[in-house]
């Protein structure tokens, strides 16, 4: 994995062999964009976060992409 924007900040996740499911979520994106446009970059930690959840695949199924706004 690599952080957004690139830059070589790669992270390797030590996972056991096998098939895995993943869920990537984003929270606070709109607030982060508003802060960027009003140039409040020094206002503290970023309000957005993007957790990645991984769990073993027990039975194959279709890939489902959901986007909520």
C-alpha positions as protocol buffer text, in pm:
chain_id: "A"
residue {
  index: 1
  type: UNK
  ca { x: 0 y: 0 z: 0 }
}
residue {
  index: 2
  type: UNK
  ca { x: 107 y: 356 z: -53 }
}
residue {
  index: 3
  type: UNK
  ca { x: -32 y: 676 z: 95 }
}
residue {
  index: 4
  type: UNK
  ca { x: -237 y: 900 z: -132 }
}
residue {
  index: 5
  type: UNK
  ca { x: -29 y: 1137 z: -338 }
}
residue {
  index: 6
  type: UNK
  ca { x: 251 y: 883 z: -371 }
}
residue {
  index: 7
  type: UNK
  ca { x: 587 y: 978 z: -232 }
}
residue {
  index: 8
  type: UNK
  ca { x: 720 y: 630 z: -167 }
}
residue {
  index: 9
  type: UNK
  ca { x: 563 y: 594 z: 178 }
}
residue {
  index: 10
  type: UNK
  ca { x: 489 y: 228 z: 115 }
}
residue {
  index: 11
  type: UNK
  ca { x: 351 y: 2 z: 386 }
}
residue {
  index: 12
  type: UNK
  ca { x: 359 y: -378 z: 366 }
}
residue {
  index: 13
  type: UNK
  ca { x: 93 y: -569 z: 557 }
}
residue {
  index: 14
  type: UNK
  ca { x: 213 y: -907 z: 685 }
}
residue {
  index: 15
  type: UNK
  ca { x: -85 y: -1131 z: 603 }
}
residue {
  index: 16
  type: UNK
  ca { x: -94 y: -1510 z: 611 }
}
residue {
  index: 17
  type: UNK
  ca { x: -138 y: -1683 z: 273 }
}
residue {
  index: 18
  type: UNK
  ca { x: -494 y: -1710 z: 146 }
}
residue {
  index: 19
  type: UNK
  ca { x: -773 y: -1507 z: -8 }
}
residue {
  index: 20
  type: UNK
  ca { x: -889 y: -1192 z: 165 }
}
residue {
  index: 21
  type: UNK
  ca { x: -1183 y: -953 z: 150 }
}
residue {
  index: 22
  type: UNK
  ca { x: -1128 y: -582 z: 197 }
}
residue {
  index: 23
  type: UNK
  ca { x: -1337 y: -278 z: 284 }
}
residue {
  index: 24
  type: UNK
  ca { x: -1200 y: 71 z: 238 }
}
residue {
  index: 25
  type: UNK
  ca { x: -1403 y: 355 z: 387 }
}
residue {
  index: 26
  type: UNK
  ca { x: -1360 y: 730 z: 387 }
}
residue {
  index: 27
  type: UNK
  ca { x: -1486 y: 970 z: 653 }
}
residue {
  index: 28
  type: UNK
  ca { x: -1461 y: 1348 z: 675 }
}
residue {
  index: 29
  type: UNK
  ca { x: -1366 y: 1402 z: 310 }
}
residue {
  index: 30
  type: UNK
  ca { x: -1603 y: 1695 z: 260 }
}
residue {
  index: 31
  type: UNK
  ca { x: -1473 y: 1872 z: 571 }
}
residue {
  index: 32
  type: UNK
  ca { x: -1113 y: 1817 z: 456 }
}
residue {
  index: 33
  type: UNK
  ca { x: -1193 y: 1967 z: 115 }
}
residue {
  index: 34
  type: UNK
  ca { x: -1363 y: 2270 z: 272 }
}
residue {
  index: 35
  type: UNK
  ca { x: -1067 y: 2327 z: 500 }
}
residue {
  index: 36
  type: UNK
  ca { x: -827 y: 2304 z: 205 }
}
residue {
  index: 37
  type: UNK
  ca { x: -1021 y: 2564 z: 6 }
}
residue {
  index: 38
  type: UNK
  ca { x: -1032 y: 2806 z: 298 }
}
residue {
  index: 39
  type: UNK
  ca { x: -657 y: 2758 z: 354 }
}
residue {
  index: 40
  type: UNK
  ca { x: -693 y: 2637 z: 712 }
}
residue {
  index: 41
  type: UNK
  ca { x: -413 y: 2384 z: 663 }
}
residue {
  index: 42
  type: UNK
  ca { x: -251 y: 2466 z: 997 }
}
residue {
  index: 43
  type: UNK
  ca { x: -575 y: 2416 z: 1192 }
}
residue {
  index: 44
  type: UNK
  ca { x: -464 y: 2086 z: 1348 }
}
residue {
  index: 45
  type: UNK
  ca { x: -494 y: 1723 z: 1243 }
}
residue {
  index: 46
  type: UNK
  ca { x: -678 y: 1640 z: 923 }
}
residue {
  index: 47
  type: UNK
  ca { x: -1050 y: 1571 z: 974 }
}
residue {
  index: 48
  type: UNK
  ca { x: -1054 y: 1289 z: 720 }
}
residue {
  index: 49
  type: UNK
  ca { x: -960 y: 925 z: 771 }
}
residue {
  index: 50
  type: UNK
  ca { x: -960 y: 619 z: 550 }
}
residue {
  index: 51
  type: UNK
  ca { x: -967 y: 287 z: 737 }
}
residue {
  index: 52
  type: UNK
  ca { x: -892 y: -36 z: 552 }
}
residue {
  index: 53
  type: UNK
  ca { x: -1050 y: -348 z: 698 }
}
residue {
  index: 54
  type: UNK
  ca { x: -931 y: -696 z: 597 }
}
residue {
  index: 55
  type: UNK
  ca { x: -1076 y: -1037 z: 680 }
}
residue {
  index: 56
  type: UNK
  ca { x: -1031 y: -1391 z: 542 }
}
residue {
  index: 57
  type: UNK
  ca { x: -1252 y: -1489 z: 248 }
}
residue {
  index: 58
  type: UNK
  ca { x: -1463 y: -1786 z: 352 }
}
residue {
  index: 59
  type: UNK
  ca { x: -1671 y: -1830 z: 38 }
}
residue {
  index: 60
  type: UNK
  ca { x: -1632 y: -1659 z: -301 }
}
residue {
  index: 61
  type: UNK
  ca { x: -1887 y: -1396 z: -391 }
}
residue {
  index: 62
  type: UNK
  ca { x: -1933 y: -1100 z: -621 }
}
residue {
  index: 63
  type: UNK
  ca { x: -1739 y: -779 z: -571 }
}
residue {
  index: 64
  type: UNK
  ca { x: -1974 y: -505 z: -452 }
}
residue {
  index: 65
  type: UNK
  ca { x: -1880 y: -139 z: -475 }
}
residue {
  index: 66
  type: UNK
  ca { x: -2091 y: 100 z: -268 }
}
residue {
  index: 67
  type: UNK
  ca { x: -2043 y: 474 z: -264 }
}
residue {
  index: 68
  type: UNK
  ca { x: -2231 y: 692 z: -21 }
}
residue {
  index: 69
  type: UNK
  ca { x: -2233 y: 1069 z: -7 }
}
